[in-house]
Amino acid sequence: MSTHTEQATKQNFHYRCSVCDGQYPITPELMLCPNCSVIPQSADQPPRGILDVVIDKKIKSSANIFDFLPVEQEFFLPMPVGNTPLWRPPLLKQHLEFKNLFIKDDSLNPTGSFKDRASFLVSAFANKHKINEITLASTGNAGSSMSGVGAAAGQKITLFLPKSAPPAKIVQSIKYGANVITVDGNYDFAFDISLEYSKRKKILSRNTAYNPLTIEGKKTVSLEIFNQLDSNVPDHVFVPTGDGVIITGVYKGFADLIALGLSKKMPTIHCVQATGSDAINRAWASGHFSKISANTIADSISVDIPRNGWRTLKYLKEFKGQTVTVSDEEILQAQSYLAQNSGIFAEPAAATSFAGFLRVKDSISKNDSVIILITGNGLKDIKSAMLNVKMPDKHIKSIDELLSKTH
């Protein structure tokens, strides 16, 4: 997804409501469907009227991912976002006996997070429309991502974080120069305050799902996987899920390939949630969303109201997706297992996808191709990682002291 010197082919795009199929132009002011989003509903429900980006013209090749995005390539920063490795750690394959097990390591994006994909597109959109301030709420990664990309673009970022956000993510955002505001509440409270701020100040919101481009930026991971597999679609993709925007982006990328005639297959996509933040998986089982109070060590996927919940359920139903719920203990165990057998240190939310795979792997053919999506670096949340790590408690003064203990 990194920019090239040549200008991308300009395509025509428009918004389509995921509920009523209403068609709209792509403008900075429009976030949700103006008809569906105003239908009264209880406050604990995900918003209705999430907008999809529709590509109006044919694209003959998936080689240039910028062709699939609704902002011309010239407005993007020359920043190394995307093009992350898709690789097969040999020890992991050997121990799990899956010969086609792949890790898509998005912790190697510039700010250490998958969220750079969305921030990259939102920043380019702001650049195109000469908008210099962007605001958002975040549990940490989206905020530090937008702060980093915004810093490179010379854009002002106003970020609302819950006071419980991991310190590393707060520090990262401050170092990038963002205006960081912590709120006395959880992510959902920060989300609401951020929306109010964007409306009163009349500035661009990057809030996840609310801004359709956050989904559109995240779809690039599927386009990359398709290219990295030599124009093939994997059998399974495991996705850590909170708000439902990443998994919707994964679906959207593969759906675009199908719609454009570049592929005929949708992988089985596994919606992996933490037991303490499983609103989407509960709704999948019950058919409706109910209020939860999220509580999990996987802070990046800890949400009470999944803002893209309805769109996620629609994709899961349409393409026969699967849901998996894992405990915090399973997440920490998966984090350690992945690190010790691949050298990838994933934060808890990112390790959740691997925990989901470990939970259901016995029901999957060992010949199937499996993608584990890793969305964030473990250094972003050392406090959680230390929960199942025994730190050294004795300190040697000489090498003789160490060697004497081995005999």
C-alpha positions as CSV (number, residue, x, y, z in Angstrom):
1,M,0.0,0.0,0.0
2,S,3.0,2.3,0.1
3,T,2.8,5.1,-2.5
4,H,4.5,4.9,-5.8
5,T,5.8,7.7,-8.0
6,E,3.2,7.3,-10.7
7,Q,-0.3,8.6,-10.2
8,A,-3.0,6.0,-9.6
9,T,-5.7,5.5,-12.1
10,K,-8.7,7.7,-11.1
11,Q,-11.8,5.7,-10.5
12,N,-15.4,6.7,-9.7
13,F,-16.8,5.9,-6.3
14,H,-19.9,6.6,-4.3
15,Y,-21.4,5.7,-0.9
16,R,-24.2,3.2,-0.5
17,C,-26.2,2.6,2.7
18,S,-25.7,-0.9,4.1
19,V,-29.3,-0.9,5.2
20,C,-31.5,0.9,2.7
21,D,-29.1,0.9,-0.4
22,G,-29.4,4.7,-0.7
23,Q,-26.7,6.2,-2.9
24,Y,-24.7,9.3,-1.9
25,P,-21.7,11.2,-3.1
26,I,-18.5,11.0,-1.0
27,T,-18.2,14.3,0.9
28,P,-16.4,15.3,4.1
29,E,-19.8,16.1,5.8
30,L,-21.4,12.7,5.2
31,M,-20.8,10.0,7.7
32,L,-23.9,7.9,8.1
33,C,-26.9,7.4,5.9
34,P,-29.1,10.6,6.5
35,N,-32.2,8.5,6.4
36,C,-31.4,5.3,8.4
37,S,-29.2,7.0,11.0
38,V,-32.1,9.2,12.3
39,I,-34.5,6.3,13.0
40,P,-35.1,6.2,16.8
41,Q,-33.5,3.4,18.7
42,S,-32.2,2.7,22.2
43,A,-28.8,4.2,23.2
44,D,-27.2,0.8,23.7
45,Q,-27.6,-0.2,20.0
46,P,-25.0,0.1,17.3
47,P,-25.7,3.0,14.8
48,R,-27.7,2.2,11.7
49,G,-26.9,3.4,8.3
50,I,-23.2,2.5,8.0
51,L,-22.1,3.5,4.5
52,D,-20.1,1.3,2.1
53,V,-17.9,2.7,-0.6
54,V,-18.9,1.4,-4.0
55,I,-16.5,1.2,-7.0
56,D,-18.3,2.3,-10.1
57,K,-15.8,1.3,-12.8
58,K,-14.0,-1.9,-13.6
59,I,-10.5,-2.6,-12.3
60,K,-8.6,-5.2,-14.3
61,S,-5.9,-6.0,-11.9
62,S,-5.3,-6.0,-8.1
63,A,-1.7,-5.0,-8.5
64,N,-2.1,-1.3,-7.5
65,I,-4.2,-1.1,-4.4
66,F,-4.7,2.6,-4.7
67,D,-7.0,1.9,-7.7
68,F,-9.5,0.5,-5.1
69,L,-9.5,3.6,-2.9
70,P,-11.7,6.7,-3.2
71,V,-8.8,9.2,-3.0
72,E,-6.3,9.7,-5.7
73,Q,-2.8,8.5,-5.0
74,E,-1.3,12.0,-5.2
75,F,-2.9,12.9,-1.9
76,F,-1.3,10.1,0.1
77,L,1.9,10.6,2.1
78,P,5.0,8.7,0.9
79,M,4.7,6.7,4.1
80,P,5.3,2.9,4.4
81,V,1.8,1.9,5.4
82,G,0.7,-1.6,4.5
83,N,2.7,-4.1,2.4
84,T,3.2,-6.0,5.7
85,P,4.7,-9.5,5.6
86,L,2.6,-12.6,5.0
87,W,4.8,-15.4,6.1
88,R,4.9,-19.0,7.5
89,P,6.9,-19.3,10.7
90,P,8.5,-22.8,10.4
91,L,8.3,-23.8,14.1
92,L,4.6,-22.7,14.3
93,K,3.8,-24.8,11.3
94,Q,5.7,-27.7,12.6
95,H,4.2,-27.7,16.1
96,L,0.6,-27.1,14.9
97,E,0.9,-29.3,11.8
98,F,-0.7,-26.8,9.5
99,K,1.5,-26.6,6.4
100,N,-0.4,-23.6,5.0
101,L,-0.5,-21.5,8.2
102,F,0.3,-17.8,7.5
103,I,0.8,-14.8,9.8
104,K,-0.2,-11.4,8.4
105,D,1.9,-9.2,10.7
106,D,0.4,-5.7,10.7
107,S,2.3,-4.8,13.9
108,L,5.1,-3.8,11.5
109,N,3.1,-0.7,10.3
110,P,4.8,2.7,11.1
111,T,3.0,3.2,14.5
112,G,2.9,-0.6,15.3
113,S,-0.7,-1.1,14.5
114,F,-3.2,-2.2,11.8
115,K,-5.0,1.0,12.4
116,D,-2.5,2.9,10.2
117,R,-4.4,1.6,7.2
118,A,-7.5,3.6,8.1
119,S,-5.5,6.6,9.3
120,F,-3.6,6.7,6.0
121,L,-6.7,7.0,3.9
122,V,-8.5,9.4,6.3
123,S,-5.4,11.7,6.2
124,A,-5.2,11.6,2.4
125,F,-9.0,12.4,2.3
126,A,-8.4,15.4,4.6
127,N,-5.4,16.5,2.5
128,K,-7.5,16.3,-0.7
129,H,-10.3,18.5,0.9
130,K,-7.8,20.9,2.6
131,I,-8.9,19.8,6.1
132,N,-6.3,20.4,8.7
133,E,-7.9,19.0,11.9
134,I,-9.1,15.5,12.6
135,T,-10.6,14.2,15.8
136,L,-11.4,10.7,17.1
137,A,-11.9,8.5,20.1
138,S,-9.8,5.5,20.7
139,T,-8.8,2.8,23.2
140,G,-5.2,3.6,22.1
141,N,-4.2,2.2,18.8
142,A,-6.4,4.2,16.4
143,G,-5.4,7.3,18.4
144,S,-1.7,6.8,18.2
145,S,-2.0,5.7,14.6
146,M,-3.9,8.9,13.5
147,S,-1.5,10.9,15.6
148,G,1.5,9.5,13.9
149,V,0.1,9.7,10.4
150,G,-1.2,13.2,11.1
151,A,2.2,14.3,12.4
152,A,3.8,13.2,9.1
153,A,1.1,15.1,7.2
154,G,1.2,18.2,9.3
155,Q,-2.4,17.8,10.4
156,K,-3.7,18.6,13.9
157,I,-5.1,15.6,15.7
158,T,-7.4,15.9,18.7
159,L,-7.7,12.6,20.5
160,F,-10.1,11.4,23.2
161,L,-9.0,8.4,25.2
162,P,-10.4,6.6,28.2
163,K,-8.3,7.2,31.3
164,S,-7.6,3.5,31.4
165,A,-5.8,3.4,28.1
166,P,-2.4,1.7,28.2
167,P,0.3,4.4,29.1
168,A,2.5,3.4,26.1
169,K,-0.3,4.3,23.7
170,I,-1.0,7.6,25.5
171,V,2.8,8.5,25.5
172,Q,3.1,7.5,21.8
173,S,0.2,9.9,20.8
174,I,1.7,12.7,22.9
175,K,5.1,12.2,21.3
176,Y,3.5,12.6,17.9
177,G,2.2,16.0,19.0
178,A,-1.5,15.2,19.3
179,N,-3.8,17.1,21.5
180,V,-4.6,14.2,23.9
181,I,-7.6,14.4,26.2
182,T,-8.4,11.6,28.6
183,V,-12.0,11.2,29.7
184,D,-13.4,9.9,33.0
185,G,-15.1,6.9,31.4
186,N,-14.7,4.1,28.9
187,Y,-14.2,4.0,25.1
188,D,-17.9,4.4,24.4
189,F,-18.0,7.6,26.5
190,A,-14.9,8.9,24.7
191,F,-16.6,8.1,21.4
192,D,-19.7,10.1,22.2
193,I,-17.6,13.1,23.4
194,S,-15.5,13.0,20.3
195,L,-18.6,13.1,18.0
196,E,-19.9,16.0,19.9
197,Y,-16.5,17.8,19.5
198,S,-16.4,17.2,15.8
199,K,-20.0,18.5,15.3
200,R,-19.5,21.6,17.4
201,K,-16.1,22.4,15.8
202,K,-17.2,21.3,12.3
203,I,-14.0,19.2,11.8
204,L,-13.4,15.8,10.3
205,S,-14.1,12.8,12.5
206,R,-12.1,9.6,12.1
207,N,-14.2,7.7,14.5
208,T,-14.2,4.0,13.6
209,A,-17.2,2.9,11.6
210,Y,-18.8,6.3,11.8
211,N,-16.4,7.5,9.2
212,P,-16.9,5.1,6.2
213,L,-13.3,5.5,5.1
214,T,-12.0,3.7,8.3
215,I,-13.6,0.5,6.8
216,E,-12.3,1.3,3.3
217,G,-8.7,1.8,4.5
218,K,-8.8,-1.5,6.4
219,K,-10.0,-3.5,3.4
220,T,-6.5,-3.1,1.9
221,V,-5.2,-6.0,4.1
222,S,-7.4,-8.4,2.1
223,L,-6.2,-7.0,-1.2
224,E,-2.6,-7.5,-0.1
225,I,-3.2,-11.1,1.1
226,F,-4.8,-11.8,-2.3
227,N,-1.7,-10.4,-4.1
228,Q,0.7,-12.1,-1.7
229,L,-1.0,-15.5,-2.4
230,D,-0.5,-15.0,-6.2
231,S,-4.2,-14.0,-6.8
232,N,-5.6,-16.7,-4.6
233,V,-8.0,-16.4,-1.7
234,P,-7.2,-18.3,1.6
235,D,-9.6,-20.8,3.1
236,H,-9.7,-19.1,6.6
237,V,-9.0,-15.7,8.1
238,F,-9.0,-15.2,11.9
239,V,-9.7,-11.6,12.9
240,P,-9.6,-10.0,16.4
241,T,-12.9,-8.1,16.8
242,G,-14.2,-5.3,19.0
243,D,-16.1,-2.6,17.1
244,G,-16.4,-4.8,14.0
245,V,-14.6,-2.4,11.7
246,I,-11.5,-4.5,11.0
247,I,-13.5,-7.6,10.2
248,T,-15.9,-5.6,8.0
249,G,-12.8,-4.2,6.2
250,V,-11.5,-7.7,5.7
251,Y,-14.8,-8.8,4.2
252,K,-15.1,-5.6,2.1
253,G,-11.7,-6.2,0.4
254,F,-12.6,-9.8,-0.6
255,A,-16.1,-8.7,-1.6
256,D,-14.6,-6.0,-3.9
257,L,-12.5,-8.6,-5.6
258,I,-15.6,-10.7,-6.2
259,A,-17.7,-7.8,-7.4
260,L,-15.0,-6.8,-9.9
261,G,-14.6,-10.3,-11.3
262,L,-11.0,-10.7,-10.0
263,S,-12.0,-13.5,-7.6
264,K,-14.9,-16.0,-7.1
265,K,-14.3,-17.0,-3.5
266,M,-14.9,-15.6,0.0
267,P,-12.8,-17.1,2.7
268,T,-14.4,-18.4,5.9
269,I,-13.8,-15.4,8.2
270,H,-13.7,-16.0,11.9
271,C,-14.9,-13.2,14.2
272,V,-12.8,-13.7,17.3
273,Q,-13.8,-11.8,20.5
274,A,-12.8,-11.8,24.1
275,T,-15.2,-13.3,26.6
276,G,-15.4,-9.9,28.3
277,S,-16.2,-8.0,25.2
278,D,-18.3,-10.3,23.0
279,A,-21.3,-8.2,22.0
280,I,-21.1,-9.1,18.3
281,N,-20.8,-12.8,19.0
282,R,-23.7,-12.7,21.4
283,A,-25.8,-10.9,18.8
284,W,-24.9,-13.5,16.2
285,A,-26.3,-16.2,18.5
286,S,-29.4,-14.2,19.7
287,G,-30.2,-12.1,16.7
288,H,-30.1,-8.8,18.7
289,F,-27.7,-6.6,20.5
290,S,-27.9,-6.3,24.3
291,K,-26.0,-4.0,26.7
292,I,-22.7,-5.3,28.0
293,S,-20.0,-3.8,30.2
294,A,-16.8,-4.8,28.4
295,N,-14.0,-6.0,30.6
296,T,-10.9,-7.6,29.0
297,I,-7.2,-7.3,29.0
298,A,-7.4,-6.9,25.2
299,D,-8.1,-3.2,25.4
300,S,-8.1,-2.6,21.7
301,I,-11.2,-4.7,21.3
302,S,-12.9,-3.8,24.5
303,V,-16.2,-2.0,23.6
304,D,-19.7,-1.9,25.1
305,I,-21.4,-1.0,21.9
306,P,-19.8,-2.3,18.7
307,R,-20.2,0.7,16.4
308,N,-20.1,-1.5,13.3
309,G,-22.1,-4.3,14.8
310,W,-25.0,-4.5,12.3
311,R,-22.7,-4.4,9.3
312,T,-20.5,-7.2,10.8
313,L,-23.6,-9.4,11.3
314,K,-24.8,-8.8,7.8
315,Y,-21.4,-9.9,6.4
316,L,-21.2,-12.9,8.7
317,K,-24.7,-14.0,7.6
318,E,-24.2,-13.4,3.9
319,F,-20.8,-15.2,3.7
320,K,-21.4,-17.9,6.4
321,G,-18.7,-16.6,8.8
322,Q,-17.9,-18.1,12.1
323,T,-17.7,-16.7,15.6
324,V,-15.2,-17.6,18.3
325,T,-15.0,-16.4,21.9
326,V,-11.8,-16.8,24.0
327,S,-11.0,-16.0,27.6
328,D,-8.3,-13.5,28.8
329,E,-6.3,-16.5,30.0
330,E,-6.4,-18.1,26.5
331,I,-5.3,-14.7,25.0
332,L,-2.3,-14.5,27.3
333,Q,-1.4,-18.1,26.6
334,A,-1.7,-17.5,22.9
335,Q,0.4,-14.4,23.2
336,S,3.3,-16.3,24.8
337,Y,2.9,-19.3,22.4
338,L,3.1,-17.1,19.4
339,A,6.1,-15.2,20.6
340,Q,8.0,-18.3,21.6
341,N,7.3,-20.1,18.3
342,S,7.4,-17.3,15.7
343,G,9.3,-14.3,17.3
344,I,6.2,-12.1,16.9
345,F,5.3,-10.2,20.1
346,A,1.6,-9.3,19.7
347,E,-0.4,-7.2,22.1
348,P,-3.4,-9.0,23.7
349,A,-6.0,-7.8,21.2
350,A,-3.8,-9.0,18.3
351,A,-3.1,-12.3,20.0
352,T,-6.8,-12.9,20.3
353,S,-7.0,-14.0,16.6
354,F,-4.4,-16.6,17.3
355,A,-6.2,-17.7,20.5
356,G,-9.3,-18.2,18.4
357,F,-7.4,-20.3,15.9
358,L,-6.1,-22.5,18.7
359,R,-9.6,-22.9,20.0
360,V,-11.1,-24.2,16.8
361,K,-8.1,-25.7,14.9
362,D,-9.2,-29.3,15.4
363,S,-12.3,-28.5,13.3
364,I,-10.2,-27.2,10.3
365,S,-8.5,-29.4,7.7
366,K,-4.7,-29.3,8.1
367,N,-4.4,-28.8,4.4
368,D,-6.5,-25.6,4.4
369,S,-4.8,-22.2,4.1
370,V,-5.2,-20.2,7.3
371,I,-4.4,-16.5,7.8
372,I,-3.9,-15.2,11.4
373,L,-4.2,-11.4,11.4
374,I,-1.9,-9.8,13.9
375,T,-3.0,-6.2,14.5
376,G,-0.7,-4.6,17.1
377,N,2.8,-4.8,18.7
378,G,3.1,-6.2,22.2
379,L,5.2,-3.3,23.4
380,K,2.1,-1.2,23.3
381,D,0.8,-2.9,26.4
382,I,3.6,-4.3,28.6
383,K,1.4,-4.3,31.7
384,S,-0.9,-6.9,30.3
385,A,2.0,-9.0,28.9
386,M,3.5,-9.1,32.4
387,L,0.5,-10.9,33.8
388,N,1.8,-14.3,32.8
389,V,5.5,-13.6,32.9
390,K,7.9,-14.4,35.7
391,M,10.4,-11.5,36.0
392,P,14.0,-12.3,37.2
393,D,14.1,-11.8,40.9
394,K,17.8,-12.4,41.5
395,H,20.7,-10.5,40.1
396,I,24.2,-12.0,39.6
397,K,27.4,-10.1,40.3
398,S,29.7,-12.4,38.3
399,I,29.7,-15.0,35.6
400,D,31.1,-17.5,38.2
401,E,28.0,-17.1,40.3
402,L,25.9,-18.0,37.3
403,L,28.0,-21.0,36.1
404,S,28.2,-22.4,39.6
405,K,24.4,-22.8,39.6
406,T,24.5,-25.0,36.5
407,H,26.7,-27.7,38.1
